[in-house]
Amino acid sequence: MAYVWLVVAIGFEVLGTSLLKPSEGLTKLWPSMGAMASYLLACAMLAQAMREIPTGVAYAMWSGLGTAAIVAIGLAFLGDRLTPATVSGIALIVGGVIVLNLAGAH
């Protein structure tokens, strides 16, 4: 169940981050409120996940997979550009998450 909490936490973190651009520096009410609520829920779900998953593993997966998802959303919907550095960085993040899990860090 801990990994379900973690996936939900990642989803809320990605939603919150995705709402920051339309919030225009937290000047637009509804996107700003959505971002803040999403971050609050993300932290609550991460806390639940960390009851069973070691802190370092949970946080590495939360931040790493969240970052990869945000890059994908930026590319697909926000006009961000794909560069060799972006591809390399995402590959390293995903590889790191795989290594953490295969190494039995959880």
DSSP file (Angstrom, degrees, kcal/mol; ACC not computed):
  #  RESIDUE AA STRUCTURE BP1 BP2  ACC     N-H-->O    O-->H-N    N-H-->O    O-->H-N    TCO  KAPPA ALPHA  PHI   PSI    X-CA   Y-CA   Z-CA
    1    1 A M     >        0   0    0      0, 0.0     4,-2.1     0, 0.0     3,-0.3   0.000 360.0 360.0 360.0 -27.5    0.0    0.0    0.0
    2    2 A A  H  >  +     0   0    0      1,-0.2     4,-2.1     2,-0.2     5,-0.1   0.876 360.0  51.4 -61.2 -37.4    2.9    2.3    0.6
    3    3 A Y  H  > S+     0   0    0      2,-0.2     4,-2.3     1,-0.2    -1,-0.2   0.797 105.7  55.6 -73.1 -25.9    3.8    2.5   -3.0
    4    4 A V  H  > S+     0   0    0     -3,-0.3     4,-2.4     2,-0.2    -2,-0.2   0.934 108.2  48.7 -65.6 -45.9    0.2    3.4   -3.9
    5    5 A W  H  X S+     0   0    0     -4,-2.1     4,-2.6     1,-0.2    -2,-0.2   0.908 111.4  51.1 -57.4 -41.7    0.5    6.3   -1.5
    6    6 A L  H  X S+     0   0    0     -4,-2.1     4,-2.5     2,-0.2    -1,-0.2   0.911 108.9  49.0 -65.6 -42.7    3.8    7.3   -3.2
    7    7 A V  H  X S+     0   0    0     -4,-2.3     4,-2.3     2,-0.2    -1,-0.2   0.909 112.7  48.4 -63.0 -41.5    2.2    7.2   -6.7
    8    8 A V  H  X S+     0   0    0     -4,-2.4     4,-2.4     2,-0.2    -2,-0.2   0.910 110.5  51.9 -64.3 -41.5   -0.7    9.3   -5.5
    9    9 A A  H  X S+     0   0    0     -4,-2.6     4,-2.4     1,-0.2    -2,-0.2   0.918 109.5  49.3 -60.1 -44.0    1.8   11.7   -3.8
   10   10 A I  H  X S+     0   0    0     -4,-2.5     4,-2.6     1,-0.2    -1,-0.2   0.913 109.5  52.8 -62.0 -42.3    3.7   12.0   -7.1
   11   11 A G  H  X S+     0   0    0     -4,-2.3     4,-2.3     1,-0.2    -2,-0.2   0.919 111.1  45.1 -60.1 -44.9    0.5   12.7   -9.0
   12   12 A F  H  X S+     0   0    0     -4,-2.4     4,-2.7     2,-0.2    -1,-0.2   0.874 112.4  51.9 -67.6 -36.4   -0.5   15.5   -6.7
   13   13 A E  H  X S+     0   0    0     -4,-2.4     4,-2.4    -5,-0.2    -2,-0.2   0.916 111.2  47.3 -65.0 -41.8    3.0   17.0   -6.8
   14   14 A V  H  X S+     0   0    0     -4,-2.6     4,-2.4     2,-0.2    -2,-0.2   0.904 112.2  50.0 -65.9 -41.9    3.0   16.9  -10.6
   15   15 A L  H  X S+     0   0    0     -4,-2.3     4,-1.6    -5,-0.2    -2,-0.2   0.940 111.3  48.7 -60.9 -47.4   -0.5   18.5  -10.6
   16   16 A G  H  X S+     0   0    0     -4,-2.7     4,-0.6     1,-0.2     3,-0.2   0.918 113.2  46.3 -59.6 -44.7    0.6   21.3   -8.2
   17   17 A T  H >X S+     0   0    0     -4,-2.4     3,-1.0     1,-0.2     4,-0.6   0.887 109.4  55.1 -66.3 -38.2    3.7   22.0  -10.3
   18   18 A S  H 3< S+     0   0    0     -4,-2.4     3,-0.3     1,-0.2    -1,-0.2   0.802 105.2  54.3 -64.2 -28.7    1.7   22.0  -13.5
   19   19 A L  H 3X S+     0   0    0     -4,-1.6     4,-1.1    -3,-0.2    -1,-0.2   0.603  89.0  78.7 -81.8 -11.2   -0.6   24.6  -12.1
   20   20 A L  H <<>S+     0   0    0     -3,-1.0     5,-0.7    -4,-0.6     4,-0.4   0.904  90.7  51.5 -66.0 -40.0    2.2   27.0  -11.2
   21   21 A K  T ><5S+     0   0    0     -4,-0.6     3,-1.6    -3,-0.3    -1,-0.2   0.957 111.8  44.7 -64.6 -49.6    2.6   28.3  -14.7
   22   22 A P  T 345S+     0   0    0      0, 0.0    -1,-0.2     0, 0.0    -2,-0.2   0.715 102.5  68.1 -67.1 -15.9   -1.1   29.1  -15.3
   23   23 A S  T 3X>S-     0   0    0     -4,-1.1     5,-2.0     8,-0.2     4,-2.0   0.652  98.1-142.3 -73.8 -12.4   -1.1   30.7  -11.8
   24   24 A E  T <45S-     0   0    0     -3,-1.6     3,-0.4    -4,-0.4    -3,-0.1   0.948  75.4 -31.6  50.0  59.8    1.1   33.4  -13.3
   25   25 A G  T  4<S-     0   0    0     -5,-0.7    -1,-0.2     1,-0.2    -4,-0.1   0.838 115.3 -61.0  71.2  32.5    3.3   33.9  -10.2
   26   26 A L  T  45S+     0   0    0     -6,-0.4    -1,-0.2     2,-0.1    -2,-0.2   0.783 111.6 117.8  62.1  30.6    0.4   33.0   -7.8
   27   27 A T  T  <5 +     0   0    0     -4,-2.0     2,-0.6    -3,-0.4    -3,-0.2   0.581  55.3  75.4 -99.1 -13.2   -1.6   36.0   -9.1
   28   28 A K  S  ><S-     0   0    0     -5,-2.0     4,-1.9     1,-0.2     5,-0.2  -0.898  76.4-145.1-102.1 123.1   -4.5   34.0  -10.5
   29   29 A L  H  > S+     0   0    0     -2,-0.6     4,-2.9     1,-0.2     5,-0.2   0.916  87.3  42.3 -56.5 -58.2   -6.7   32.7   -7.7
   30   30 A W  H  > S+     0   0    0      1,-0.2     4,-2.6     2,-0.2     5,-0.2   0.909 116.5  44.5 -68.8 -44.6   -7.9   29.3   -8.9
   31   31 A P  H  > S+     0   0    0      0, 0.0     4,-2.4     0, 0.0    -1,-0.2   0.899 115.6  50.9 -63.1 -35.1   -4.7   27.9  -10.3
   32   32 A S  H  X S+     0   0    0     -4,-1.9     4,-2.4     2,-0.2    -2,-0.2   0.930 111.7  45.9 -65.3 -45.3   -2.9   29.2   -7.2
   33   33 A M  H  X S+     0   0    0     -4,-2.9     4,-2.7    -5,-0.2     5,-0.2   0.900 112.9  51.2 -63.7 -40.7   -5.4   27.5   -4.9
   34   34 A G  H  X S+     0   0    0     -4,-2.6     4,-2.4    -5,-0.2    -2,-0.2   0.905 110.1  49.2 -62.7 -41.7   -5.1   24.3   -6.9
   35   35 A A  H  X S+     0   0    0     -4,-2.4     4,-2.4     2,-0.2    -2,-0.2   0.936 113.2  46.1 -63.3 -46.6   -1.4   24.3   -6.7
   36   36 A M  H  X S+     0   0    0     -4,-2.4     4,-2.2     1,-0.2    -2,-0.2   0.917 113.9  47.7 -64.8 -43.3   -1.3   24.9   -3.0
   37   37 A A  H  X S+     0   0    0     -4,-2.7     4,-2.5     1,-0.2    -1,-0.2   0.902 111.7  51.5 -63.8 -40.1   -4.0   22.2   -2.3
   38   38 A S  H  X S+     0   0    0     -4,-2.4     4,-2.5    -5,-0.2    -2,-0.2   0.907 109.7  48.7 -64.1 -41.9   -2.1   19.8   -4.5
   39   39 A Y  H  X S+     0   0    0     -4,-2.4     4,-2.4     2,-0.2    -1,-0.2   0.894 110.5  51.5 -65.1 -39.2    1.2   20.4   -2.7
   40   40 A L  H  X S+     0   0    0     -4,-2.2     4,-2.0     2,-0.2    -2,-0.2   0.937 113.0  44.7 -61.6 -46.6   -0.6   19.9    0.6
   41   41 A L  H  X S+     0   0    0     -4,-2.5     4,-2.6     2,-0.2     5,-0.2   0.881 110.5  55.3 -65.5 -37.9   -2.1   16.6   -0.5
   42   42 A A  H  X S+     0   0    0     -4,-2.5     4,-2.5     1,-0.2    -2,-0.2   0.925 109.4  46.4 -60.5 -44.9    1.3   15.5   -2.0
   43   43 A C  H  X S+     0   0    0     -4,-2.4     4,-2.2     2,-0.2    -1,-0.2   0.893 112.0  51.1 -65.7 -39.2    3.0   16.0    1.3
   44   44 A A  H  X S+     0   0    0     -4,-2.0     4,-1.6     2,-0.2    -2,-0.2   0.915 113.2  44.6 -64.3 -42.9    0.3   14.2    3.2
   45   45 A M  H  X S+     0   0    0     -4,-2.6     4,-2.3     2,-0.2    -2,-0.2   0.884 111.4  53.1 -69.7 -38.4    0.5   11.2    0.8
   46   46 A L  H  X S+     0   0    0     -4,-2.5     4,-2.3    -5,-0.2    -2,-0.2   0.902 106.6  53.7 -62.0 -40.4    4.3   11.2    0.9
   47   47 A A  H  < S+     0   0    0     -4,-2.2     4,-0.3     1,-0.2    -1,-0.2   0.893 108.6  49.2 -61.4 -39.5    4.1   11.1    4.7
   48   48 A Q  H >< S+     0   0    0     -4,-1.6     3,-1.3     1,-0.2     4,-0.3   0.922 110.7  50.0 -65.1 -43.3    1.9    8.0    4.5
   49   49 A A  H >X S+     0   0    0     -4,-2.3     4,-2.4     1,-0.3     3,-1.7   0.881 103.5  60.4 -61.3 -38.5    4.2    6.3    2.1
   50   50 A M  T 3< S+     0   0    0     -4,-2.3    -1,-0.3     1,-0.3    -2,-0.2   0.511  83.6  79.3 -73.7  -2.9    7.2    7.0    4.3
   51   51 A R  T <4 S+     0   0    0     -3,-1.3    -1,-0.3    -4,-0.3    -2,-0.2   0.796 117.3  12.5 -68.1 -26.9    5.6    5.0    7.1
   52   52 A E  T <4 S+     0   0    0     -3,-1.7    -2,-0.2    -4,-0.3    -1,-0.1   0.658 117.9  71.7-120.7 -29.2    6.9    1.9    5.2
   53   53 A I  S  < S-     0   0    0     -4,-2.4    -1,-0.1   -51,-0.1    53,-0.1  -0.772  91.7-104.0 -94.0 133.8    9.3    3.1    2.6
   54   54 A P     >  -     0   0    0      0, 0.0     4,-2.9     0, 0.0     5,-0.3  -0.236  31.6-117.4 -54.8 144.1   12.7    4.3    3.8
   55   55 A T  H  > S+     0   0    0      1,-0.2     4,-2.8     2,-0.2     5,-0.3   0.890 110.9  49.2 -52.6 -50.0   13.0    8.1    3.6
   56   56 A G  H  > S+     0   0    0      1,-0.2     4,-2.1     2,-0.2    -1,-0.2   0.889 114.5  44.8 -61.2 -41.0   15.8    8.3    1.1
   57   57 A V  H  > S+     0   0    0     -3,-0.2     4,-2.5    48,-0.2     5,-0.2   0.936 114.8  47.7 -69.0 -47.1   14.1    5.9   -1.3
   58   58 A A  H  X S+     0   0    0     -4,-2.9     4,-2.7     1,-0.2    -2,-0.2   0.928 115.7  44.1 -60.8 -46.0   10.6    7.5   -1.0
   59   59 A Y  H  X S+     0   0    0     -4,-2.8     4,-2.9    -5,-0.3     5,-0.4   0.900 112.3  52.2 -69.0 -39.2   12.0   11.0   -1.5
   60   60 A A  H  X S+     0   0    0     -4,-2.1     4,-2.4    -5,-0.3     5,-0.3   0.920 114.5  42.9 -61.9 -43.0   14.3   10.0   -4.4
   61   61 A M  H  X>S+     0   0    0     -4,-2.5     4,-2.4     2,-0.2     5,-0.5   0.918 115.1  50.1 -68.2 -42.8   11.3    8.3   -6.2
   62   62 A W  H  X5S+     0   0    0     -4,-2.7     4,-1.5    -5,-0.2    -2,-0.2   0.951 119.7  34.6 -61.3 -51.4    9.0   11.2   -5.4
   63   63 A S  H  X5S+     0   0    0     -4,-2.9     4,-2.2    -5,-0.2    -2,-0.2   0.906 121.3  47.4 -73.6 -40.6   11.3   13.9   -6.6
   64   64 A G  H  X5S+     0   0    0     -4,-2.4     4,-2.3    -5,-0.4    -3,-0.2   0.955 117.4  39.0 -67.8 -51.3   12.8   12.0   -9.4
   65   65 A L  H  X5S+     0   0    0     -4,-2.4     4,-2.4    -5,-0.3    -1,-0.2   0.856 115.8  54.0 -69.8 -33.3    9.7   10.6  -11.0
   66   66 A G  H  X<S+     0   0    0     -4,-1.5     4,-2.3    -5,-0.5    -1,-0.2   0.913 109.1  48.6 -63.0 -42.2    7.9   13.9  -10.4
   67   67 A T  H  X S+     0   0    0     -4,-2.2     4,-2.3     2,-0.2    -2,-0.2   0.926 111.1  49.6 -63.0 -45.3   10.7   15.7  -12.2
   68   68 A A  H  X S+     0   0    0     -4,-2.3     4,-2.0     1,-0.2    -2,-0.2   0.907 111.9  48.8 -61.0 -41.9   10.5   13.3  -15.1
   69   69 A A  H  X S+     0   0    0     -4,-2.4     4,-2.4     2,-0.2    -1,-0.2   0.897 109.9  51.3 -65.7 -40.2    6.7   13.7  -15.3
   70   70 A I  H  X S+     0   0    0     -4,-2.3     4,-2.9     2,-0.2    -2,-0.2   0.893 108.2  52.1 -65.0 -39.1    7.0   17.5  -15.2
   71   71 A V  H  X S+     0   0    0     -4,-2.3     4,-2.3     2,-0.2    -1,-0.2   0.932 110.4  48.8 -61.1 -44.3    9.5   17.5  -18.0
   72   72 A A  H  X S+     0   0    0     -4,-2.0     4,-2.5     2,-0.2    -2,-0.2   0.908 112.7  47.2 -62.3 -42.3    7.1   15.3  -20.1
   73   73 A I  H  X>S+     0   0    0     -4,-2.4     4,-3.2     2,-0.2     5,-0.9   0.910 110.8  52.3 -65.5 -41.9    4.2   17.7  -19.4
   74   74 A G  H  X5S+     0   0    0     -4,-2.9     6,-2.5     1,-0.2     4,-0.8   0.899 112.7  45.1 -59.9 -40.8    6.3   20.7  -20.2
   75   75 A L  H  <5S+     0   0    0     -4,-2.3     4,-0.3     4,-0.2    -2,-0.2   0.912 120.1  39.7 -68.2 -42.6    7.3   19.1  -23.5
   76   76 A A  H  <5S+     0   0    0     -4,-2.5    -2,-0.2    -5,-0.2    -3,-0.2   0.856 135.7   7.7 -77.6 -36.4    3.7   18.0  -24.4
   77   77 A F  H  <5S+     0   0    0     -4,-3.2    -3,-0.2    -5,-0.2    -2,-0.1   0.639 122.0  52.2-124.9 -19.5    1.7   21.0  -23.2
   78   78 A L  S  <<S-     0   0    0     -5,-0.9    -3,-0.2    -4,-0.8    -4,-0.1   0.336 100.3-109.9-111.9   7.6    3.8   24.0  -22.1
   79   79 A G        +     0   0    0     -5,-0.3    -4,-0.2    -4,-0.3    -5,-0.1   0.652  60.5 156.0  78.1  14.7    6.0   24.5  -25.1
   80   80 A D        -     0   0    0     -6,-2.5     2,-0.3    -7,-0.1    -1,-0.2  -0.369  38.4-122.3 -70.2 156.8    9.3   23.3  -23.5
   81   81 A R        -     0   0    0     -2,-0.0     2,-0.5     0, 0.0    -6,-0.1  -0.779  10.5-126.8-105.7 146.3   12.0   22.1  -25.8
   82   82 A L        +     0   0    0     -2,-0.3     3,-0.0    -7,-0.1   -11,-0.0  -0.797  35.1 174.5 -90.0 124.5   13.7   18.7  -25.8
   83   83 A T     >  -     0   0    0     -2,-0.5     4,-2.4     1,-0.1     5,-0.2  -0.822  46.6-106.8-123.3 164.2   17.5   18.9  -25.6
   84   84 A P  H  > S+     0   0    0      0, 0.0     4,-2.6     0, 0.0     5,-0.2   0.881 122.5  54.2 -57.6 -36.4   20.2   16.3  -25.3
   85   85 A A  H  > S+     0   0    0      2,-0.2     4,-2.7     1,-0.2     5,-0.2   0.892 107.2  50.5 -64.9 -38.8   20.7   17.5  -21.7
   86   86 A T  H  > S+     0   0    0      2,-0.2     4,-2.5     1,-0.2     5,-0.2   0.941 112.0  46.6 -63.0 -47.9   17.0   16.9  -21.0
   87   87 A V  H  X S+     0   0    0     -4,-2.4     4,-2.3     1,-0.2    -2,-0.2   0.927 114.5  47.5 -61.0 -45.7   17.1   13.4  -22.4
   88   88 A S  H  X S+     0   0    0     -4,-2.6     4,-2.3    -5,-0.2    -2,-0.2   0.919 112.1  49.8 -62.5 -44.6   20.3   12.6  -20.5
   89   89 A G  H  X S+     0   0    0     -4,-2.7     4,-2.3     1,-0.2    -2,-0.2   0.920 111.5  47.1 -62.1 -45.3   19.0   14.0  -17.2
   90   90 A I  H  X S+     0   0    0     -4,-2.5     4,-2.8     1,-0.2     5,-0.3   0.903 110.9  52.8 -64.1 -40.8   15.7   12.1  -17.4
   91   91 A A  H  X S+     0   0    0     -4,-2.3     4,-2.5    -5,-0.2    -1,-0.2   0.907 110.1  48.3 -60.9 -41.4   17.6    8.9  -18.3
   92   92 A L  H  X S+     0   0    0     -4,-2.3     4,-2.4     2,-0.2    -2,-0.2   0.902 111.9  49.3 -65.6 -40.6   19.8    9.3  -15.2
   93   93 A I  H  X S+     0   0    0     -4,-2.3     4,-2.2     2,-0.2    -2,-0.2   0.959 114.3  43.7 -62.6 -51.3   16.8   10.0  -13.0
   94   94 A V  H  X S+     0   0    0     -4,-2.8     4,-2.3     1,-0.2    -2,-0.2   0.910 114.2  51.4 -62.9 -41.8   14.9    6.9  -14.2
   95   95 A G  H  X S+     0   0    0     -4,-2.5     4,-2.7    -5,-0.3    -1,-0.2   0.903 108.7  51.5 -60.3 -41.5   18.0    4.8  -14.0
   96   96 A G  H  X S+     0   0    0     -4,-2.4     4,-2.5     2,-0.2    -2,-0.2   0.898 108.9  49.6 -63.1 -41.6   18.6    6.0  -10.4
   97   97 A V  H  X S+     0   0    0     -4,-2.2     4,-2.0     2,-0.2    -1,-0.2   0.912 111.8  49.3 -63.8 -42.2   15.1    5.1   -9.4
   98   98 A I  H  X S+     0   0    0     -4,-2.3     4,-2.9     2,-0.2     5,-0.3   0.933 111.0  49.4 -62.2 -46.1   15.5    1.6  -11.0
   99   99 A V  H  X S+     0   0    0     -4,-2.7     4,-2.3     1,-0.2     6,-0.2   0.917 109.0  52.8 -60.8 -43.9   18.9    1.1   -9.2
  100  100 A L  H  <>S+     0   0    0     -4,-2.5     5,-1.8     1,-0.2     6,-0.3   0.911 114.6  41.9 -57.5 -42.6   17.4    2.1   -5.8
  101  101 A N  H ><5S+     0   0    0     -4,-2.0     3,-1.0     1,-0.2     5,-0.3   0.887 115.2  48.1 -76.0 -38.6   14.6   -0.4   -6.2
  102  102 A L  H 3<5S+     0   0    0     -4,-2.9    -1,-0.2     1,-0.2    -2,-0.2   0.819 104.2  61.9 -69.7 -29.6   16.7   -3.3   -7.6
  103  103 A A  T 3<5S-     0   0    0     -4,-2.3    -1,-0.2    -5,-0.3    -2,-0.2   0.528 113.7-117.4 -74.9  -3.9   19.3   -2.8   -4.9
  104  104 A G  T < 5 +     0   0    0     -3,-1.0    -3,-0.2    -4,-0.2    -2,-0.1   0.797  62.4 151.0  74.9  27.0   16.7   -3.6   -2.3
  105  105 A A      <       0   0    0     -5,-1.8   -48,-0.2     1,-0.3    -4,-0.1   0.613 360.0 360.0 -68.1  -9.4   16.9   -0.2   -0.7
  106  106 A H              0   0    0     -6,-0.3    -1,-0.3    -5,-0.3    -5,-0.1   0.387 360.0 360.0-108.2 360.0   13.3   -0.7    0.3
